[in-house]
């Protein structure tokens, strides 16, 4: 019986593969940023819901200046 050694070939990486990976990474980064922004907004809403009315009026007054 003859055994033939097979050379394991590394998959070649094309420019389009690298571009696709970069695009995927960019989209993942944007999604993470969006999730962090959404979490920040929800935290602010929760804090405002628990805040006394006088603080909310002061924030509104400062925001309209």
Beta strands, then each sheet from edge to edge (+ up, - down):
end
